[in-house]
Amino acid sequence: MIIINNEEKLNGKVEDVWKLVSDLSDQSWRNHLKSSQVIDSKHYQEINDQGLKTTIILLNKIVYDVFEFNFTNEEYDGHWLAKFEVIDDHTTLLHITAAFEMKKKTMFAKNSFNKIVKQYFNDLQQALKKE
């Protein structure tokens, strides 16, 4: 199992960060997504710009605190945990832990997934500038 821990200090109120992260009906702020679809209250699918379809199963959603899900696609199966920490009225620290198993062996798995998380943080920061 590969485990990645990342955190990013975001220029936004926890309410705004939470809204962007947890509103799966609108993930248009994520630049690498081709499309996304809410299936029901626990299931969601997204297709990235490379055509990779990922299915997400929501596990835990505690407002302004925790957003947690399992994910699967043809490349990996894993778990995503996002924890929100208020720094001040306009700054939120977002901690993301991803644990996953690769279905296709590659020596760059950790680097590739780290790049995905960094892009996620970058897209989130850009979206918060528009809020």
The first five atom37 places (N, CA, C, CB, O) and aatype in JSON, in Angstrom:
{
  "aatype": [12, 9, 9, 9, 2, 2, 6, 6, 11, 10, 2, 7, 11, 19, 6, 3, 19, 17, 11, 10, 19, 15, 3, 10, 15, 3, 5, 15, 17, 1, 2, 8, 10, 11, 15, 15, 5, 19, 9, 3, 15, 11, 8, 18, 5, 6, 9, 2, 3, 5, 7, 10, 11, 16, 16, 9, 9, 10, 10, 2, 11, 9, 19, 18, 3, 19, 13, 6, 13, 2, 13, 16, 2, 6, 6, 18, 3, 7, 8, 17, 10, 0, 11, 13, 6, 19, 9, 3, 3, 8, 16, 16, 10, 10, 8, 9, 16, 0, 0, 13, 6, 12, 11, 11, 11, 16, 12, 13, 0, 11, 2, 15, 13, 2, 11, 9, 19, 11, 5, 18, 13, 2, 3, 10, 5, 5, 0, 10, 11, 11, 6],
  "atom_mask": [
    [1, 1, 1, 1, 1],
    [1, 1, 1, 1, 1],
    [1, 1, 1, 1, 1],
    [1, 1, 1, 1, 1],
    [1, 1, 1, 1, 1],
    [1, 1, 1, 1, 1],
    [1, 1, 1, 1, 1],
    [1, 1, 1, 1, 1],
    [1, 1, 1, 1, 1],
    [1, 1, 1, 1, 1],
    [1, 1, 1, 1, 1],
    [1, 1, 1, 0, 1],
    [1, 1, 1, 1, 1],
    [1, 1, 1, 1, 1],
    [1, 1, 1, 1, 1],
    [1, 1, 1, 1, 1],
    [1, 1, 1, 1, 1],
    [1, 1, 1, 1, 1],
    [1, 1, 1, 1, 1],
    [1, 1, 1, 1, 1],
    [1, 1, 1, 1, 1],
    [1, 1, 1, 1, 1],
    [1, 1, 1, 1, 1],
    [1, 1, 1, 1, 1],
    [1, 1, 1, 1, 1],
    [1, 1, 1, 1, 1],
    [1, 1, 1, 1, 1],
    [1, 1, 1, 1, 1],
    [1, 1, 1, 1, 1],
    [1, 1, 1, 1, 1],
    [1, 1, 1, 1, 1],
    [1, 1, 1, 1, 1],
    [1, 1, 1, 1, 1],
    [1, 1, 1, 1, 1],
    [1, 1, 1, 1, 1],
    [1, 1, 1, 1, 1],
    [1, 1, 1, 1, 1],
    [1, 1, 1, 1, 1],
    [1, 1, 1, 1, 1],
    [1, 1, 1, 1, 1],
    [1, 1, 1, 1, 1],
    [1, 1, 1, 1, 1],
    [1, 1, 1, 1, 1],
    [1, 1, 1, 1, 1],
    [1, 1, 1, 1, 1],
    [1, 1, 1, 1, 1],
    [1, 1, 1, 1, 1],
    [1, 1, 1, 1, 1],
    [1, 1, 1, 1, 1],
    [1, 1, 1, 1, 1],
    [1, 1, 1, 0, 1],
    [1, 1, 1, 1, 1],
    [1, 1, 1, 1, 1],
    [1, 1, 1, 1, 1],
    [1, 1, 1, 1, 1],
    [1, 1, 1, 1, 1],
    [1, 1, 1, 1, 1],
    [1, 1, 1, 1, 1],
    [1, 1, 1, 1, 1],
    [1, 1, 1, 1, 1],
    [1, 1, 1, 1, 1],
    [1, 1, 1, 1, 1],
    [1, 1, 1, 1, 1],
    [1, 1, 1, 1, 1],
    [1, 1, 1, 1, 1],
    [1, 1, 1, 1, 1],
    [1, 1, 1, 1, 1],
    [1, 1, 1, 1, 1],
    [1, 1, 1, 1, 1],
    [1, 1, 1, 1, 1],
    [1, 1, 1, 1, 1],
    [1, 1, 1, 1, 1],
    [1, 1, 1, 1, 1],
    [1, 1, 1, 1, 1],
    [1, 1, 1, 1, 1],
    [1, 1, 1, 1, 1],
    [1, 1, 1, 1, 1],
    [1, 1, 1, 0, 1],
    [1, 1, 1, 1, 1],
    [1, 1, 1, 1, 1],
    [1, 1, 1, 1, 1],
    [1, 1, 1, 1, 1],
    [1, 1, 1, 1, 1],
    [1, 1, 1, 1, 1],
    [1, 1, 1, 1, 1],
    [1, 1, 1, 1, 1],
    [1, 1, 1, 1, 1],
    [1, 1, 1, 1, 1],
    [1, 1, 1, 1, 1],
    [1, 1, 1, 1, 1],
    [1, 1, 1, 1, 1],
    [1, 1, 1, 1, 1],
    [1, 1, 1, 1, 1],
    [1, 1, 1, 1, 1],
    [1, 1, 1, 1, 1],
    [1, 1, 1, 1, 1],
    [1, 1, 1, 1, 1],
    [1, 1, 1, 1, 1],
    [1, 1, 1, 1, 1],
    [1, 1, 1, 1, 1],
    [1, 1, 1, 1, 1],
    [1, 1, 1, 1, 1],
    [1, 1, 1, 1, 1],
    [1, 1, 1, 1, 1],
    [1, 1, 1, 1, 1],
    [1, 1, 1, 1, 1],
    [1, 1, 1, 1, 1],
    [1, 1, 1, 1, 1],
    [1, 1, 1, 1, 1],
    [1, 1, 1, 1, 1],
    [1, 1, 1, 1, 1],
    [1, 1, 1, 1, 1],
    [1, 1, 1, 1, 1],
    [1, 1, 1, 1, 1],
    [1, 1, 1, 1, 1],
    [1, 1, 1, 1, 1],
    [1, 1, 1, 1, 1],
    [1, 1, 1, 1, 1],
    [1, 1, 1, 1, 1],
    [1, 1, 1, 1, 1],
    [1, 1, 1, 1, 1],
    [1, 1, 1, 1, 1],
    [1, 1, 1, 1, 1],
    [1, 1, 1, 1, 1],
    [1, 1, 1, 1, 1],
    [1, 1, 1, 1, 1],
    [1, 1, 1, 1, 1],
    [1, 1, 1, 1, 1],
    [1, 1, 1, 1, 1],
    [1, 1, 1, 1, 1],
    [1, 1, 1, 1, 1]
  ],
  "atom_positions": [
    [[0.86, -1.18, 0.0], [0.0, 0.0, 0.0], [0.89, 1.24, 0.0], [-0.97, 0.0, 1.23], [1.89, 1.3, 0.72]],
    [[0.53, 2.2, -0.81], [1.23, 3.48, -0.89], [0.4, 4.5, -0.12], [1.46, 3.93, -2.39], [-0.82, 4.59, -0.31]],
    [[1.06, 5.26, 0.74], [0.37, 6.28, 1.53], [1.02, 7.63, 1.25], [0.39, 5.95, 3.06], [2.24, 7.77, 1.32]],
    [[0.18, 8.61, 0.95], [0.66, 9.97, 0.67], [-0.05, 10.92, 1.62], [0.41, 10.37, -0.83], [-1.28, 10.89, 1.75]],
    [[0.72, 11.75, 2.28], [0.18, 12.8, 3.14], [0.59, 14.15, 2.57], [0.68, 12.64, 4.62], [1.77, 14.4, 2.34]],
    [[-0.38, 15.0, 2.35], [-0.13, 16.35, 1.87], [-1.01, 17.31, 2.64], [-0.39, 16.47, 0.34], [-2.07, 16.95, 3.13]],
    [[-0.55, 18.54, 2.74], [-1.39, 19.58, 3.31], [-1.08, 20.88, 2.59], [-1.16, 19.72, 4.84], [0.02, 21.11, 2.09]],
    [[-2.1, 21.72, 2.56], [-1.96, 23.01, 1.88], [-2.72, 24.06, 2.67], [-2.49, 22.93, 0.41], [-3.86, 23.85, 3.08]],
    [[-2.07, 25.2, 2.88], [-2.72, 26.33, 3.5], [-3.43, 27.09, 2.39], [-1.7, 27.26, 4.28], [-2.8, 27.56, 1.44]],
    [[-4.74, 27.2, 2.51], [-5.56, 27.79, 1.47], [-6.09, 29.15, 1.91], [-6.72, 26.87, 1.11], [-6.47, 29.33, 3.07]],
    [[-6.11, 30.08, 0.99], [-6.63, 31.42, 1.27], [-8.14, 31.42, 1.09], [-5.98, 32.48, 0.35], [-8.66, 31.87, 0.07]],
    [[-8.82, 30.91, 2.09], [-10.27, 30.86, 2.04], [-10.85, 30.43, 3.37], [0.0, 0.0, 0.0], [-10.22, 29.71, 4.14]],
    [[-12.06, 30.88, 3.63], [-12.78, 30.47, 4.83], [-13.07, 28.98, 4.74], [-14.1, 31.28, 5.01], [-13.23, 28.44, 3.65]],
    [[-13.12, 28.32, 5.89], [-13.39, 26.89, 5.91], [-14.71, 26.57, 5.21], [-13.4, 26.37, 7.35], [-14.85, 25.52, 4.58]],
    [[-15.69, 27.47, 5.34], [-16.99, 27.25, 4.69], [-16.85, 27.2, 3.17], [-17.98, 28.35, 5.08], [-17.49, 26.38, 2.51]],
    [[-16.01, 28.08, 2.62], [-15.81, 28.11, 1.17], [-15.0, 26.91, 0.68], [-15.1, 29.41, 0.77], [-15.3, 26.33, -0.36]],
    [[-13.98, 26.55, 1.44], [-13.18, 25.37, 1.08], [-14.06, 24.13, 1.13], [-11.95, 25.2, 2.04], [-14.04, 23.31, 0.21]],
    [[-14.83, 24.0, 2.2], [-15.72, 22.85, 2.36], [-16.71, 22.75, 1.19], [-16.49, 22.95, 3.69], [-16.91, 21.67, 0.63]],
    [[-17.3, 23.88, 0.84], [-18.3, 23.88, -0.24], [-17.7, 23.36, -1.54], [-18.87, 25.31, -0.45], [-18.3, 22.52, -2.21]],
    [[-16.52, 23.84, -1.89], [-15.88, 23.4, -3.13], [-15.52, 21.92, -3.1], [-14.62, 24.23, -3.39], [-15.8, 21.18, -4.04]],
    [[-14.92, 21.49, -2.01], [-14.46, 20.11, -1.91], [-15.63, 19.13, -1.86], [-13.59, 19.93, -0.67], [-15.61, 18.1, -2.53]],
    [[-16.65, 19.44, -1.08], [-17.71, 18.46, -0.81], [-18.89, 18.51, -1.78], [-18.21, 18.66, 0.56], [-19.7, 17.58, -1.78]],
    [[-19.02, 19.55, -2.58], [-20.14, 19.64, -3.52], [-19.79, 18.87, -4.79], [-20.46, 21.14, -3.86], [-19.26, 19.43, -5.75]],
    [[-20.1, 17.6, -4.8], [-19.76, 16.75, -5.94], [-20.64, 17.03, -7.16], [-19.87, 15.3, -5.55], [-20.34, 16.56, -8.26]],
    [[-21.71, 17.78, -6.98], [-22.55, 18.12, -8.13], [-21.9, 19.21, -8.98], [-23.93, 18.58, -7.66], [-22.32, 19.45, -10.12]],
    [[-20.87, 19.88, -8.44], [-20.16, 20.91, -9.21], [-18.67, 20.83, -8.92], [-20.7, 22.32, -8.87], [-18.18, 21.42, -7.97]],
    [[-17.97, 20.1, -9.75], [-16.51, 19.98, -9.65], [-15.85, 20.66, -10.86], [-16.09, 18.49, -9.56], [-14.74, 20.31, -11.25]],
    [[-16.57, 21.64, -11.44], [-16.08, 22.33, -12.64], [-14.78, 23.1, -12.39], [-17.14, 23.28, -13.16], [-14.08, 23.43, -13.34]],
    [[-14.45, 23.37, -11.16], [-13.23, 24.09, -10.8], [-11.98, 23.21, -10.96], [-13.32, 24.59, -9.36], [-10.86, 23.73, -10.97]],
    [[-12.16, 21.91, -11.1], [-11.03, 20.99, -11.23], [-10.65, 20.88, -12.71], [-11.38, 19.58, -10.65], [-11.36, 20.26, -13.5]],
    [[-9.53, 21.48, -13.06], [-9.1, 21.6, -14.46], [-8.85, 20.29, -15.18], [-7.88, 22.41, -14.52], [-9.0, 20.23, -16.4]],
    [[-8.47, 19.25, -14.47], [-8.13, 18.0, -15.14], [-9.33, 17.06, -15.34], [-7.06, 17.28, -14.35], [-9.16, 15.95, -15.84]],
    [[-10.51, 17.49, -14.96], [-11.7, 16.65, -15.15], [-12.38, 16.95, -16.47], [-12.68, 16.84, -14.0], [-12.62, 18.1, -16.83]],
    [[-12.68, 15.89, -17.19], [-13.44, 16.01, -18.44], [-14.93, 16.06, -18.12], [-13.11, 14.82, -19.4], [-15.69, 16.82, -18.72]],
    [[-15.34, 15.21, -17.14], [-16.74, 15.2, -16.72], [-16.85, 14.57, -15.33], [-17.62, 14.44, -17.74], [-15.94, 13.89, -14.86]],
    [[-18.0, 14.82, -14.7], [-18.28, 14.23, -13.39], [-19.79, 14.05, -13.26], [-17.71, 15.11, -12.23], [-20.57, 14.76, -13.89]],
    [[-20.17, 13.08, -12.42], [-21.58, 12.77, -12.29], [-21.87, 12.19, -10.91], [-22.03, 11.78, -13.39], [-21.21, 11.25, -10.46]],
    [[-22.87, 12.77, -10.23], [-23.36, 12.2, -8.98], [-24.33, 11.09, -9.36], [-24.04, 13.29, -8.07], [-25.27, 11.32, -10.12]],
    [[-24.1, 9.9, -8.84], [-24.98, 8.76, -9.14], [-26.11, 8.69, -8.11], [-24.17, 7.44, -9.15], [-27.28, 8.56, -8.47]],
    [[-25.75, 8.79, -6.83], [-26.72, 8.87, -5.74], [-26.0, 9.5, -4.55], [-27.32, 7.44, -5.38], [-24.89, 10.0, -4.71]],
    [[-26.6, 9.47, -3.38], [-26.03, 10.18, -2.23], [-24.68, 9.63, -1.78], [-26.99, 10.14, -1.09], [-23.96, 10.31, -1.04]],
    [[-24.32, 8.42, -2.19], [-23.05, 7.81, -1.77], [-22.09, 7.53, -2.92], [-23.33, 6.52, -1.04], [-20.93, 7.2, -2.68]],
    [[-22.55, 7.64, -4.16], [-21.73, 7.25, -5.31], [-21.57, 8.4, -6.31], [-22.34, 6.03, -6.01], [-22.51, 9.15, -6.59]],
    [[-20.37, 8.49, -6.83], [-19.99, 9.58, -7.73], [-18.97, 9.02, -8.73], [-19.4, 10.81, -6.94], [-18.16, 8.16, -8.38]],
    [[-19.0, 9.52, -9.95], [-18.01, 9.12, -10.95], [-17.43, 10.36, -11.6], [-18.63, 8.19, -12.02], [-18.11, 11.37, -11.8]],
    [[-16.14, 10.26, -11.94], [-15.5, 11.34, -12.68], [-14.62, 10.74, -13.75], [-14.69, 12.26, -11.75], [-14.1, 9.63, -13.61]],
    [[-14.45, 11.5, -14.82], [-13.56, 11.09, -15.91], [-12.55, 12.21, -16.08], [-14.35, 10.82, -17.26], [-12.9, 13.36, -16.29]],
    [[-11.26, 11.84, -15.96], [-10.23, 12.88, -16.09], [-9.95, 13.19, -17.55], [-8.95, 12.44, -15.38], [-10.51, 12.57, -18.45]],
    [[-9.06, 14.15, -17.77], [-8.77, 14.58, -19.14], [-8.03, 13.52, -19.96], [-7.95, 15.84, -19.11], [-7.85, 13.69, -21.17]],
    [[-7.59, 12.44, -19.32], [-6.96, 11.32, -20.02], [-7.98, 10.22, -20.34], [-5.81, 10.74, -19.18], [-7.64, 9.21, -20.96]],
    [[-9.24, 10.41, -19.91], [-10.28, 9.43, -20.15], [-10.42, 8.36, -19.08], [0.0, 0.0, 0.0], [-11.18, 7.41, -19.25]],
    [[-9.69, 8.5, -17.96], [-9.74, 7.52, -16.87], [-10.98, 7.77, -16.02], [-8.45, 7.6, -16.0], [-11.15, 8.85, -15.45]],
    [[-11.86, 6.75, -15.93], [-13.08, 6.85, -15.13], [-12.81, 6.34, -13.72], [-14.25, 6.06, -15.79], [-12.34, 5.22, -13.53]],
    [[-13.11, 7.18, -12.73], [-12.94, 6.83, -11.32], [-14.3, 6.83, -10.63], [-11.97, 7.8, -10.61], [-15.08, 7.76, -10.78]],
    [[-14.56, 5.76, -9.89], [-15.78, 5.65, -9.1], [-15.43, 5.94, -7.65], [-16.44, 4.24, -9.26], [-14.45, 5.42, -7.11]],
    [[-16.25, 6.76, -7.02], [-16.04, 7.18, -5.64], [-17.24, 6.76, -4.8], [-15.81, 8.72, -5.55], [-18.39, 6.94, -5.19]],
    [[-16.93, 6.19, -3.63], [-17.97, 5.81, -2.68], [-17.75, 6.61, -1.4], [-17.95, 4.26, -2.4], [-16.76, 6.4, -0.7]],
    [[-18.67, 7.53, -1.11], [-18.55, 8.38, 0.08], [-18.71, 7.55, 1.35], [-19.59, 9.5, 0.05], [-19.59, 6.7, 1.45]],
    [[-17.84, 7.82, 2.31], [-17.86, 7.1, 3.57], [-18.23, 7.98, 4.76], [-16.51, 6.47, 3.82], [-18.99, 7.57, 5.63]],
    [[-17.68, 9.19, 4.79], [-17.83, 10.03, 5.95], [-17.8, 11.5, 5.52], [-16.72, 9.74, 6.99], [-16.93, 11.92, 4.77]],
    [[-18.77, 12.24, 6.02], [-18.88, 13.65, 5.67], [-19.32, 14.4, 6.91], [-19.88, 13.87, 4.47], [-20.51, 14.42, 7.25]],
    [[-18.34, 15.04, 7.6], [-18.62, 15.82, 8.79], [-18.33, 17.28, 8.41], [-17.76, 15.34, 10.04], [-17.18, 17.65, 8.17]],
    [[-19.37, 18.08, 8.37], [-19.28, 19.46, 7.86], [-18.12, 20.22, 8.51], [-20.6, 20.2, 8.1], [-17.98, 20.25, 9.73]],
    [[-17.3, 20.83, 7.65], [-16.14, 21.65, 8.01], [-15.05, 20.87, 8.73], [-16.58, 22.79, 8.88], [-14.15, 21.46, 9.33]],
    [[-15.12, 19.54, 8.68], [-14.15, 18.75, 9.43], [-13.54, 17.61, 8.61], [-14.81, 18.17, 10.66], [-12.32, 17.56, 8.44]],
    [[-14.37, 16.7, 8.1], [-13.87, 15.49, 7.43], [-14.67, 15.21, 6.16], [-13.94, 14.27, 8.39], [-15.9, 15.31, 6.15]],
    [[-13.95, 14.85, 5.1], [-14.56, 14.38, 3.86], [-13.76, 13.15, 3.45], [-14.55, 15.51, 2.72], [-12.57, 13.24, 3.15]],
    [[-14.43, 11.99, 3.43], [-13.71, 10.72, 3.27], [-14.43, 9.81, 2.28], [-13.56, 10.02, 4.63], [-15.65, 9.7, 2.29]],
    [[-13.65, 9.16, 1.42], [-14.24, 8.24, 0.46], [-13.23, 7.18, 0.01], [-14.75, 9.01, -0.76], [-12.02, 7.32, 0.19]],
    [[-13.77, 6.12, -0.57], [-12.96, 5.13, -1.28], [-13.07, 5.43, -2.75], [-13.41, 3.66, -0.95], [-14.07, 5.98, -3.21]],
    [[-12.04, 5.05, -3.51], [-12.06, 5.28, -4.95], [-11.46, 4.08, -5.67], [-11.3, 6.58, -5.31], [-10.62, 3.36, -5.14]],
    [[-11.92, 3.9, -6.91], [-11.4, 2.82, -7.73], [-11.46, 3.21, -9.2], [-12.18, 1.52, -7.48], [-12.37, 3.91, -9.64]],
    [[-10.46, 2.75, -9.94], [-10.45, 2.87, -11.39], [-9.56, 1.77, -11.94], [-9.95, 4.29, -11.85], [-9.14, 0.9, -11.17]],
    [[-9.27, 1.77, -13.2], [-8.48, 0.67, -13.78], [-7.01, 0.7, -13.36], [-8.57, 0.72, -15.28], [-6.28, -0.27, -13.6]],
    [[-6.57, 1.79, -12.74], [-5.17, 1.9, -12.32], [-4.94, 1.66, -10.83], [-4.65, 3.24, -12.68], [-3.9, 1.13, -10.45]],
    [[-5.9, 2.04, -9.98], [-5.7, 1.89, -8.55], [-7.01, 1.81, -7.77], [-4.87, 3.03, -8.03], [-8.06, 2.23, -8.25]],
    [[-6.91, 1.27, -6.56], [-7.98, 1.26, -5.57], [-7.44, 1.98, -4.35], [-8.47, -0.21, -5.22], [-6.27, 1.79, -3.98]],
    [[-8.27, 2.8, -3.71], [-7.72, 3.51, -2.57], [-8.74, 4.18, -1.68], [0.0, 0.0, 0.0], [-9.95, 4.02, -1.81]],
    [[-8.17, 4.95, -0.77], [-8.93, 5.65, 0.26], [-8.41, 7.08, 0.33], [-8.8, 4.93, 1.65], [-7.2, 7.31, 0.28]],
    [[-9.31, 8.05, 0.46], [-8.98, 9.48, 0.5], [-9.6, 10.06, 1.75], [-9.49, 10.23, -0.79], [-10.8, 9.89, 2.0]],
    [[-8.8, 10.74, 2.54], [-9.28, 11.4, 3.75], [-8.83, 12.85, 3.71], [-8.75, 10.68, 5.02], [-7.64, 13.14, 3.68]],
    [[-9.79, 13.76, 3.72], [-9.5, 15.2, 3.76], [-9.97, 15.72, 5.12], [-10.21, 15.97, 2.57], [-11.12, 15.53, 5.52]],
    [[-9.05, 16.39, 5.82], [-9.38, 16.99, 7.12], [-9.16, 18.5, 7.01], [-8.5, 16.37, 8.27], [-8.15, 18.96, 6.48]],
    [[-10.11, 19.24, 7.52], [-10.12, 20.7, 7.43], [-9.73, 21.29, 8.78], [-11.52, 21.21, 6.98], [-10.27, 20.9, 9.82]],
    [[-8.8, 22.25, 8.76], [-8.37, 22.9, 9.99], [-8.43, 24.42, 9.78], [-6.92, 22.44, 10.39], [-7.82, 24.96, 8.86]],
    [[-9.16, 25.09, 10.66], [-9.27, 26.54, 10.58], [-8.0, 27.15, 11.17], [-10.54, 27.04, 11.34], [-7.64, 26.88, 12.32]],
    [[-7.33, 27.98, 10.38], [-6.16, 28.71, 10.86], [-6.6, 30.07, 11.4], [-5.11, 28.89, 9.72], [-6.22, 30.47, 12.5]],
    [[-7.41, 30.77, 10.61], [-8.03, 32.02, 11.05], [-9.28, 32.23, 10.19], [-7.03, 33.24, 10.92], [-9.67, 31.32, 9.46]],
    [[-9.9, 33.39, 10.25], [-11.16, 33.64, 9.54], [-11.06, 33.5, 8.03], [-11.65, 35.02, 9.87], [-12.07, 33.29, 7.36]],
    [[-9.86, 33.63, 7.48], [-9.7, 33.6, 6.03], [-8.66, 32.6, 5.55], [-9.34, 34.97, 5.53], [-8.21, 32.66, 4.41]],
    [[-8.28, 31.67, 6.42], [-7.26, 30.68, 6.04], [-7.65, 29.32, 6.58], [-5.87, 31.1, 6.58], [-8.02, 29.17, 7.74]],
    [[-7.56, 28.33, 5.7], [-7.88, 26.95, 6.06], [-6.71, 26.06, 5.68], [-9.19, 26.47, 5.37], [-6.15, 26.18, 4.59]],
    [[-6.36, 25.17, 6.58], [-5.34, 24.17, 6.28], [-6.08, 22.89, 5.92], [-4.35, 23.95, 7.5], [-6.87, 22.37, 6.71]],
    [[-5.82, 22.38, 4.73], [-6.46, 21.15, 4.27], [-5.42, 20.04, 4.27], [-7.1, 21.32, 2.85], [-4.41, 20.12, 3.58]],
    [[-5.68, 19.01, 5.07], [-4.81, 17.83, 5.15], [-5.43, 16.74, 4.29], [-4.62, 17.36, 6.65], [-6.61, 16.42, 4.45]],
    [[-4.67, 16.16, 3.4], [-5.17, 15.05, 2.59], [-4.24, 13.86, 2.76], [-5.27, 15.45, 1.09], [-3.03, 13.96, 2.59]],
    [[-4.84, 12.73, 3.11], [-4.12, 11.46, 3.18], [-4.77, 10.53, 2.16], [-4.15, 10.85, 4.63], [-5.98, 10.31, 2.19]],
    [[-3.96, 10.01, 1.28], [-4.44, 9.04, 0.29], [-3.65, 7.75, 0.49], [-4.29, 9.58, -1.18], [-2.42, 7.77, 0.55]],
    [[-4.36, 6.66, 0.58], [-3.73, 5.33, 0.69], [-4.29, 4.52, -0.47], [-4.02, 4.64, 2.1], [-5.5, 4.43, -0.64]],
    [[-3.41, 3.92, -1.26], [-3.89, 3.21, -2.43], [-2.97, 2.07, -2.84], [-4.06, 4.16, -3.58], [-1.79, 2.03, -2.49]],
    [[-3.55, 1.15, -3.59], [-2.83, 0.03, -4.2], [-2.91, 0.21, -5.71], [-3.43, -1.36, -3.75], [-3.97, 0.5, -6.26]],
    [[-1.79, 0.03, -6.36], [-1.75, 0.12, -7.82], [-2.21, -1.22, -8.41], [-0.33, 0.49, -8.32], [-1.83, -2.28, -7.92]],
    [[-3.0, -1.16, -9.45], [-3.4, -2.36, -10.17], [-2.37, -2.71, -11.24], [-4.79, -2.18, -10.81], [-2.19, -3.87, -11.6]],
    [[-1.71, -1.67, -11.73], [-0.64, -1.85, -12.71], [0.64, -1.38, -12.05], [-0.92, -1.04, -14.05], [0.73, -0.24, -11.6]],
    [[1.62, -2.24, -11.98], [2.86, -1.9, -11.3], [3.65, -0.86, -12.08], [3.72, -3.16, -11.09], [3.88, -0.99, -13.28]],
    [[4.04, 0.19, -11.37], [4.88, 1.23, -11.95], [5.74, 1.82, -10.85], [4.03, 2.32, -12.64], [5.27, 2.0, -9.72]],
    [[6.98, 2.11, -11.16], [7.86, 2.65, -10.13], [7.59, 4.12, -9.84], [9.3, 2.47, -10.55], [8.16, 4.68, -8.91]],
    [[6.72, 4.74, -10.62], [6.42, 6.16, -10.43], [5.05, 6.39, -9.82], [6.52, 6.88, -11.75], [4.54, 7.51, -9.87]],
    [[4.45, 5.37, -9.24], [3.09, 5.46, -8.71], [2.95, 6.58, -7.69], [2.68, 4.14, -8.08], [2.02, 7.39, -7.79]],
    [[3.83, 6.64, -6.73], [3.73, 7.66, -5.68], [3.89, 9.06, -6.26], [4.79, 7.41, -4.59], [3.15, 9.97, -5.89]],
    [[4.84, 9.23, -7.18], [5.04, 10.54, -7.81], [3.83, 10.95, -8.63], [6.28, 10.51, -8.7], [3.42, 12.11, -8.6]],
    [[3.26, 10.01, -9.36], [2.08, 10.3, -10.19], [0.91, 10.74, -9.32], [1.68, 9.07, -11.02], [0.22, 11.71, -9.64]],
    [[0.68, 10.04, -8.22], [-0.45, 10.38, -7.37], [-0.19, 11.69, -6.64], [-0.73, 9.26, -6.37], [-1.1, 12.49, -6.43]],
    [[1.06, 11.92, -6.25], [1.42, 13.19, -5.63], [1.12, 14.35, -6.57], [2.9, 13.19, -5.23], [0.67, 15.41, -6.13]],
    [[1.38, 14.15, -7.85], [1.11, 15.18, -8.85], [-0.4, 15.46, -8.93], [1.64, 14.74, -10.24], [-0.8, 16.61, -9.08]],
    [[-1.22, 14.42, -8.82], [-2.68, 14.58, -8.84], [-3.12, 15.43, -7.65], [-3.38, 13.19, -8.8], [-3.94, 16.34, -7.81]],
    [[-2.58, 15.14, -6.48], [-2.96, 15.89, -5.27], [-2.5, 17.35, -5.37], [-2.36, 15.22, -4.02], [-3.24, 18.26, -4.99]],
    [[-1.31, 17.57, -5.87], [-0.81, 18.94, -6.03], [-1.69, 19.73, -7.01], [0.66, 18.93, -6.53], [-1.97, 20.9, -6.78]],
    [[-2.12, 19.08, -8.09], [-3.02, 19.73, -9.05], [-4.35, 20.06, -8.4], [-3.24, 18.84, -10.28], [-4.93, 21.12, -8.63]],
    [[-4.84, 19.14, -7.57], [-6.09, 19.35, -6.83], [-5.97, 20.6, -5.96], [-6.43, 18.11, -5.96], [-6.85, 21.46, -5.98]],
    [[-4.87, 20.7, -5.19], [-4.66, 21.88, -4.35], [-4.57, 23.16, -5.19], [-3.38, 21.71, -3.52], [-5.15, 24.18, -4.82]],
    [[-3.87, 23.1, -6.29], [-3.72, 24.27, -7.16], [-5.08, 24.71, -7.71], [-2.75, 23.96, -8.32], [-5.42, 25.9, -7.69]],
    [[-5.86, 23.76, -8.2], [-7.19, 24.07, -8.73], [-8.08, 24.66, -7.63], [-7.84, 22.81, -9.32], [-8.84, 25.6, -7.87]],
    [[-7.98, 24.1, -6.43], [-8.79, 24.57, -5.3], [-8.41, 26.0, -4.94], [-8.6, 23.64, -4.08], [-9.29, 26.83, -4.7]],
    [[-7.11, 26.29, -4.91], [-6.67, 27.64, -4.59], [-7.17, 28.65, -5.64], [-5.14, 27.7, -4.5], [-7.58, 29.76, -5.3]],
    [[-7.13, 28.25, -6.91], [-7.62, 29.13, -7.97], [-9.13, 29.36, -7.85], [-7.29, 28.55, -9.35], [-9.61, 30.48, -8.06]],
    [[-9.86, 28.32, -7.52], [-11.32, 28.44, -7.36], [-11.67, 29.35, -6.18], [-11.97, 27.05, -7.16], [-12.64, 30.1, -6.24]],
    [[-10.87, 29.27, -5.12], [-11.14, 30.12, -3.95], [-10.92, 31.59, -4.26], [-10.24, 29.71, -2.78], [-11.56, 32.45, -3.65]],
    [[-10.04, 31.9, -5.19], [-9.82, 33.3, -5.59], [-11.07, 33.89, -6.23], [-8.64, 33.4, -6.57], [-11.28, 35.1, -6.2]],
    [[-11.9, 33.03, -6.81], [-13.12, 33.48, -7.49], [-14.3, 33.59, -6.53], [-13.47, 32.53, -8.62], [-15.32, 34.21, -6.85]],
    [[-14.17, 32.99, -5.34], [-15.28, 32.99, -4.37], [-15.5, 34.38, -3.8], [-15.0, 32.01, -3.23], [-16.38, 34.57, -2.96]]
  ]
}
